[in-house]
Amino acid sequence: MNPRERQLEALSFGNPDRIPLIPGYGRRSTLDTWRLQGLPSEVKDYTEYAYRLAGGTLPMEKNHVHFSINERMEPQFEEKVIERRKRSLVVQDWKGNICEISDEFSTEYLRHAIDFVTRRWIKCPVETRADWNDMMRRYDSRAEDRLPEKTEELVETLKDRTGFLEFRFSGPFWQVREWVGFEKLCMLFYDDPLFLDEMISFWCDHVSVLLERAFEIVTPDSVHLSEDMAYKGFSMVSPSMVRKHLLPVWKKWGEIIRRAGVPLYSMDSDGFIGELIPLWIEAGINVCDPIEVAAGNDIVQFRREFGRDMAYFGGVDKRAMAKGGAVLKAEIERIRPVVEDGGFIPSCDHGIPADVSWNDFVETTRLLAEICGWL
């Protein structure tokens, strides 16, 4: 099987020759630490290198194909430093947020997921109706540069791909939070649901147009949403509010996605997702990640409760990876029943932090290679 077939089979409860080997991804601080611990500086594909160190001999082809869809605001705000403090910077990011970050970082870290960056929010770009009117003008769904130019060569290349192709979009909860901030978003569910629904509807229409336009060029293997809408123990807003304000958007997108023949519809959220999974299933979503163990997510229990209505990506406790040894082995054994039942690609349950040593990453790769059929 090629990587595309393998990932589709794995997440569709099929019969892959082996489950994709994707132990997880380190951020900059993680990679800097690993290079001090034995990862050669010239190595770019550290997963394959760890697999070879673990004794792997099977070929590892490129897993993914890139297709650019620009959902972001245009024009963007100027990225700039507003104030330099003793150990921090007050900055404006490309989204128009003003926040305080450590002076070890720059605004680039707020544009890309380079590392784990804690920030203190000071001001968000949409505080008034006038702000919202200005923001709406930044999203022209029909602008030519939001998608690659449709050419015969591009269409043929994508049709004959061997790598997995996934379109990624911000979900409505995620995007409105980017505009108004988390606290105001949660308050809007109570204080001004009409304004909330206006913003949600606007984003629903924007992404719907982008989906329809992109599907004219290629049918991907998956459409993936980012929401990050749960705390350690609960959803950030009640399931009843999710049903009223967010579920209709997920359903509408799901109809567009299914009509185009896309087999996988995927959702990402940190935190405890147990009370959200039934709503996602109702929306037609059939894959979710990253299944953070520290938030109380039990993938074995999820499989018993939701059966094969939901597949998973992630689910390996990063804390067990950091402890290594018997703790790590026990973690892999914990998830074994779900791996063997199908519909699951095991991976670190978020970005890999720097307290996971290089040796323990290699050992994690070895154990996953064994359970996924690579060794």
Protein Blocks (a to p, Z undefined) as FASTA:
>chain_A
ZZklmmmmmmnopacfbdcddfbccdfklmmmmmmnopafklmblmlmmmmmnopabdcd
dfbdcddddfbdcdddddddfbdcfkbccdddfkopacdddfkbcfklmmpcfbccdddd
fbdfblbfklmmmmmmmmcfkbmklpccddfklmmmmmmpcbdcddddddfklmmmmmno
jklmmmmmmmmmmlmmmmmmmmmmmmmmmmmmmmmmoccfbdcddfklacfkbcfbdfkl
mmmmmmmmmmmmmmmmmmnopabdcdddehjfklmmmmmmmnopabdcehiaknopafkl
mmmmnmmmbcceejiafklmmngmmllmmmmmmmmmmmmngoiacddfbdcdfklcfklm
mmmmmmmmmmnopZZ
